[in-house]
């Protein structure tokens, strides 16, 4: 169990680093390009390409991180009004179906990335193999599937209704507050 917690903690740190640095780099490059284009009348050829790649990285790295922190889209209108037993069943269905869907999407994305690799496509300005950029897609779906599977398992083991795998985020019996942070 300690190894699993260590792995989960390290994965969270890596995801946080990827997300934060990608957003910072994206902001610097895109703002710098606007400045360069407006003031110097010269656009950076790589800026749009790198910005698009960073958006892909942030989006698919954020799947797992959002699931872990319960910051994903949810159907709280229905979830908030049903009793705790209904919430528990709801979470079983949501987490299992979402986990299976994520694993299936990871499979499809892997096939796509392999096809793109065989084509040998590269980005126009930086000449980076495009499959390296797309490689984050199946990884993100796979890690998201793991988080939803873990959420399902936690809800099977625990009496309370857990909205995510992170300790302290769970559904409440009353409708006052959906998230309880410990």
PyMOL commands that set and color helices and strands:
alter all, ss='L'
color gray80, all
select helices_A, chain A and resi 2-39+47-68+76-81+84-119+130-157
alter helices_A, ss='H'
color red, helices_A
select strands_A, chain A and resi 161-162+170-171
alter strands_A, ss='S'
color yellow, strands_A
deselect
rebuild
show_as cartoon
